Amino acid sequence: MSKTGTRMNGKVAIVTGAGSSGPGVGTGKAISVLFAREGAHVLLMDINETAVAETMDMIAAEGGSASVFIGDVTRSEDCAMAAEAAMDRYGKLTTLVNNVATPHMADVIDCEEADWDRVLSVNLRSAMLMSKFAIPKMRECGGGSITNISSVVALRGYPAQTAYTAAKGGMVSLTRSWAIDQGRHSIRVNCICPGSLYTPIAVKYFGMTEKERAYRASMNPLGLEGTAWDVAWAAVFLASDEARWISGVTLPVDGGDTVGAPRWGSAPSAMEA
């Protein structure tokens, strides 16, 4: 698909974690590609130069407008420079997607302090720092939007995810707080909570054989496997002018997983050896 959309015309976006953590398409890459397809200029921020170069190449091949910024979202200096880079390269900043995340599996007894600090820093502190430096630029430009990428773990219980749940729950709470703080500056703040997607980070941390994928898909009411593109289309909507009267919202993109108890469907047969 080439760049043919117009829903993001005139927008300048920073997407953090714009490279995928392995082969395939993660949420940061998908959001960046769709933003560019819809007419935005996109600053691709990532700490991994090789990974983000793949996103850049994909956008360039489709005729989109993007550039790379190598930086660490847990460092205030890098976040400040990213906001400045967007202004220098494109003349304004209208859109921020706080997408960086790292998973961690441990209950409260087994969660080490160092892991707690690392997960909170990468998943939550990063969003605070990027927003801290992006918001003044957005105010200068007359407003904009921030989309925080959280997780369904913030909305319903999942086992052995103490630090990750705390961080993602914090993203939901910050979304509401910032929506109030920034609303009169014409800055909208919303949150997306993805469900169990099939992405490079899922493969990296959880393996994901074909049977495991079928099992996970059978657990949501739709019985369908989610991908990064599902999250990306939601991000396009929330960042576009179509969502001009939407702020402070937390949107699950999860196949209905947060509606209630899992629907097991064909799960037992999907996990047969």
Backbone torsions as a table, in degrees:
resi	resn	phi	psi	omega
1	MET	NA	129.7	179.0
2	SER	-94.7	172.2	-178.1
3	LYS	-71.6	104.7	-178.9
4	THR	-129.2	-13.7	-176.1
5	GLY	-81.3	166.3	-179.9
6	THR	-132.3	6.0	-173.4
7	ARG	-66.6	-20.9	-178.3
8	MET	-115.4	16.1	178.3
9	ASN	-56.5	134.5	178.7
10	GLY	84.7	-3.4	179.8
11	LYS	-91.5	145.6	171.0
12	VAL	-122.9	118.5	-170.9
13	ALA	-119.4	142.5	164.5
14	ILE	-104.5	126.2	173.9
15	VAL	-116.4	118.4	178.2
16	THR	-87.1	151.1	-175.5
17	GLY	63.1	43.1	-173.1
18	ALA	-76.9	-11.0	174.7
19	GLY	-98.8	152.8	177.9
20	SER	-86.2	152.9	-175.8
21	SER	-83.7	6.7	178.3
22	GLY	-179.8	-173.8	179.7
23	PRO	-58.7	137.1	-179.6
24	GLY	113.2	-162.0	-174.7
25	VAL	-123.9	115.7	173.6
26	GLY	-93.1	178.8	-174.4
27	THR	-64.5	-39.3	-179.8
28	GLY	-63.7	-42.2	178.3
29	LYS	-65.8	-45.6	-178.0
30	ALA	-63.0	-44.1	178.9
31	ILE	-61.8	-44.8	-179.0
32	SER	-61.1	-44.8	-178.5
33	VAL	-64.8	-45.1	-179.2
34	LEU	-68.3	-37.8	175.7
35	PHE	-57.7	-46.6	179.9
36	ALA	-65.4	-40.6	178.1
37	ARG	-60.7	-32.5	-178.1
38	GLU	-90.5	8.8	169.7
39	GLY	105.0	1.5	-179.6
40	ALA	-81.3	154.1	163.5
41	HIS	-88.6	130.6	-171.5
42	VAL	-123.0	125.1	171.1
43	LEU	-92.0	114.4	-175.5
44	LEU	-91.6	105.3	-177.1
45	MET	-102.8	127.7	178.8
46	ASP	-160.0	156.9	177.0
47	ILE	-88.0	-17.7	-176.6
48	ASN	-101.5	105.7	-174.8
49	GLU	-63.4	-39.8	-179.3
50	THR	-66.0	-44.7	-178.1
51	ALA	-64.0	-45.4	-176.8
52	VAL	-72.3	-25.5	176.3
53	ALA	-63.8	-32.4	177.5
54	GLU	-64.9	-40.7	177.0
55	THR	-64.7	-43.7	179.1
56	MET	-60.0	-44.2	179.9
57	ASP	-63.1	-38.6	-179.7
58	MET	-65.5	-43.3	179.1
59	ILE	-67.3	-43.6	-179.3
60	ALA	-62.3	-38.4	-180.0
61	ALA	-64.5	-25.3	179.8
62	GLU	-95.3	2.0	178.5
63	GLY	82.9	16.1	179.3
64	GLY	-83.3	171.8	-178.4
65	SER	-110.4	117.7	-179.8
66	ALA	-158.5	162.6	173.3
67	SER	-150.9	160.5	-173.7
68	VAL	-100.0	140.5	169.8
69	PHE	-130.4	115.3	179.1
70	ILE	-87.2	120.4	-177.5
71	GLY	-165.9	162.3	-179.6
72	ASP	-106.4	115.3	-174.7
73	VAL	-71.9	-6.3	174.8
74	THR	-91.1	0.7	178.8
75	ARG	-110.0	122.4	-177.8
76	SER	-60.6	-35.7	-179.7
77	GLU	-61.5	-42.2	-179.5
78	ASP	-68.2	-39.8	179.3
79	CYS	-64.6	-41.5	177.4
80	ALA	-62.9	-42.0	-179.5
81	MET	-68.3	-32.5	177.4
82	ALA	-64.5	-43.9	177.8
83	ALA	-62.4	-41.5	177.8
84	GLU	-65.3	-38.9	-179.5
85	ALA	-62.7	-40.8	177.7
86	ALA	-61.0	-42.8	178.7
87	MET	-65.2	-43.7	-178.1
88	ASP	-66.5	-41.2	-174.2
89	ARG	-80.9	-34.5	-171.8
90	TYR	-124.6	-3.7	173.9
91	GLY	85.5	-4.2	178.6
92	LYS	-168.2	172.9	174.4
93	LEU	-141.8	120.2	-176.8
94	THR	-118.4	-17.9	-166.1
95	THR	-144.4	135.8	175.1
96	LEU	-133.2	133.7	171.8
97	VAL	-119.4	113.7	177.1
98	ASN	-88.5	97.2	-169.3
99	ASN	-113.4	-14.9	-173.8
100	VAL	-62.5	138.9	178.6
101	ALA	-157.7	153.6	170.7
102	THR	-138.1	130.7	179.9
103	PRO	-81.5	163.0	174.6
104	HIS	-158.8	129.4	-177.9
105	MET	-108.4	111.1	174.1
106	ALA	-172.8	140.5	173.6
107	ASP	-82.1	-179.7	-172.4
108	VAL	-65.0	-29.9	-179.7
109	ILE	-70.8	-39.8	-174.9
110	ASP	-93.4	-5.4	-178.5
111	CYS	-75.6	115.5	178.2
112	GLU	-77.6	149.5	-179.3
113	GLU	-58.7	-40.3	-179.3
114	ALA	-63.3	-40.2	177.9
115	ASP	-67.3	-40.9	176.0
116	TRP	-56.3	-49.8	-178.1
117	ASP	-62.9	-41.2	-179.2
118	ARG	-66.2	-46.1	-177.6
119	VAL	-66.6	-41.7	177.9
120	LEU	-66.2	-35.5	179.9
121	SER	-67.5	-49.7	-176.8
122	VAL	-69.1	-43.7	-172.4
123	ASN	-85.3	-30.8	-171.8
124	LEU	-118.3	-50.3	179.9
125	ARG	-58.7	-35.9	-179.8
126	SER	-60.2	-41.2	-179.9
127	ALA	-66.9	-39.3	177.4
128	MET	-62.6	-46.3	-176.7
129	LEU	-66.9	-44.9	179.8
130	MET	-62.7	-41.7	-179.9
131	SER	-68.2	-38.1	179.5
132	LYS	-54.8	-39.8	-176.8
133	PHE	-95.5	-22.8	178.7
134	ALA	-79.5	-37.5	-174.9
135	ILE	-59.4	-45.2	177.3
136	PRO	-58.4	-35.8	177.5
137	LYS	-67.1	-42.2	177.8
138	MET	-61.8	-41.1	177.5
139	ARG	-59.9	-43.1	178.1
140	GLU	-59.7	-32.2	-175.6
141	CYS	-92.7	4.5	175.6
142	GLY	95.3	6.9	177.5
143	GLY	125.8	-175.8	-178.8
144	GLY	166.8	-155.4	-179.1
145	SER	-148.0	148.7	174.2
146	ILE	-123.3	133.8	173.8
147	THR	-121.8	119.8	177.4
148	ASN	-95.6	130.8	177.5
149	ILE	-96.0	108.1	180.0
150	SER	-101.5	-133.7	-178.3
151	SER	-166.5	157.5	175.8
152	VAL	-64.7	-16.9	177.1
153	VAL	-64.1	-17.9	176.3
154	ALA	-77.5	-14.9	-172.0
155	LEU	-112.8	-20.6	179.1
156	ARG	-149.4	158.7	-174.4
157	GLY	-71.3	137.0	171.9
158	TYR	-133.5	145.5	-174.0
159	PRO	-74.8	145.8	168.0
160	ALA	55.5	48.3	178.0
161	GLN	-137.8	49.7	-173.1
162	THR	-56.9	-58.0	-175.8
163	ALA	-68.9	-42.9	-178.2
164	TYR	-64.0	-42.7	178.2
165	THR	-62.1	-42.8	179.1
166	ALA	-61.3	-43.5	-179.0
167	ALA	-66.0	-45.7	-177.5
168	LYS	-71.6	-32.7	173.0
169	GLY	-64.5	-37.2	176.1
170	GLY	-61.7	-34.7	177.8
171	MET	-62.8	-41.0	178.5
172	VAL	-64.1	-45.5	-179.1
173	SER	-65.7	-41.9	178.0
174	LEU	-63.0	-36.5	178.4
175	THR	-57.0	-46.9	-179.4
176	ARG	-65.7	-43.4	-178.9
177	SER	-63.2	-46.7	-178.3
178	TRP	-69.3	-31.6	177.3
179	ALA	-60.2	-37.3	176.8
180	ILE	-72.9	-46.6	-176.7
181	ASP	-62.0	-38.7	-169.5
182	GLN	-104.6	-5.0	-175.4
183	GLY	-57.3	-42.6	-178.2
184	ARG	-76.0	-2.8	171.0
185	HIS	-101.0	14.5	178.3
186	SER	62.0	34.1	176.5
187	ILE	-114.9	118.7	177.5
188	ARG	-90.9	144.0	179.3
189	VAL	-133.2	122.1	-179.5
190	ASN	-134.3	171.6	-173.8
191	CYS	-138.2	138.9	173.6
192	ILE	-112.9	133.8	176.7
193	CYS	-114.5	94.4	178.2
194	PRO	-69.1	149.6	172.9
195	GLY	-89.8	-149.3	-175.8
196	SER	-81.5	88.3	-178.4
197	LEU	-84.0	156.3	168.2
198	TYR	-96.7	103.6	-176.5
199	THR	-138.8	168.8	177.9
200	PRO	-57.1	-36.1	-179.4
201	ILE	-69.6	-32.0	175.7
202	ALA	-66.6	-40.5	178.2
203	VAL	-66.4	-42.4	-177.5
204	LYS	-62.0	-42.5	-173.6
205	TYR	-97.1	-25.2	-171.5
206	PHE	-123.9	1.6	177.1
207	GLY	84.3	-77.0	175.2
208	MET	69.0	71.4	168.9
209	THR	-71.7	170.8	179.1
210	GLU	-60.4	-38.7	179.7
211	LYS	-69.1	-37.8	177.3
212	GLU	-67.1	-36.8	176.6
213	ARG	-64.4	-43.4	179.4
214	ALA	-64.0	-38.0	178.4
215	TYR	-62.9	-47.9	-179.2
216	ARG	-63.4	-41.0	179.9
217	ALA	-63.6	-35.4	-177.4
218	SER	-70.8	-13.2	-174.9
219	MET	-83.4	-18.1	178.4
220	ASN	-95.3	156.2	-175.7
221	PRO	-57.2	-32.6	178.6
222	LEU	-77.1	-21.0	-178.5
223	GLY	68.8	25.1	-177.2
224	LEU	-119.0	147.9	176.5
225	GLU	-82.8	132.0	177.3
226	GLY	-88.2	152.4	177.0
227	THR	-128.7	171.8	178.7
228	ALA	-61.1	-28.7	-179.2
229	TRP	-65.9	-32.1	177.0
230	ASP	-62.5	-42.9	176.9
231	VAL	-67.5	-40.3	-176.7
232	ALA	-63.7	-39.6	178.5
233	TRP	-66.3	-35.7	174.8
234	ALA	-64.1	-38.8	179.1
235	ALA	-66.2	-38.0	176.3
236	VAL	-59.6	-48.0	-179.6
237	PHE	-59.4	-49.5	-175.8
238	LEU	-65.9	-27.6	179.8
239	ALA	-88.1	-13.8	-176.9
240	SER	-84.9	167.3	177.8
241	ASP	-69.7	-13.1	174.8
242	GLU	-61.2	-26.3	-178.5
243	ALA	-102.5	28.5	-173.1
244	ARG	-59.8	-22.8	-178.0
245	TRP	-112.9	24.6	-179.5
246	ILE	-119.4	118.9	177.1
247	SER	-152.8	146.9	-179.4
248	GLY	79.3	12.9	-174.9
249	VAL	-92.5	141.4	170.5
250	THR	-110.8	116.2	-173.5
251	LEU	-109.9	110.2	172.8
252	PRO	-72.4	134.7	172.2
253	VAL	-122.9	88.7	-161.5
254	ASP	-150.1	14.0	-178.8
255	GLY	68.3	15.8	-179.5
256	GLY	91.0	11.3	-174.2
257	ASP	-59.3	-33.8	-177.4
258	THR	-84.9	0.1	179.0
259	VAL	-64.9	-38.8	-178.1
260	GLY	-178.4	-151.7	-178.4
261	ALA	-63.6	147.6	178.6
262	PRO	-58.8	144.6	172.3
263	ARG	-98.6	113.2	-168.9
264	TRP	-74.0	-27.1	176.6
265	GLY	51.8	-123.3	-177.0
266	SER	-96.3	23.9	-173.7
267	ALA	-55.3	-46.2	-177.2
268	PRO	-58.4	-45.3	-179.8
269	SER	-68.8	-29.5	-179.0
270	ALA	-66.6	-25.1	-176.9
271	MET	-101.8	5.6	179.0
272	GLU	-63.1	145.3	179.8
273	ALA	-72.4	NA	NA
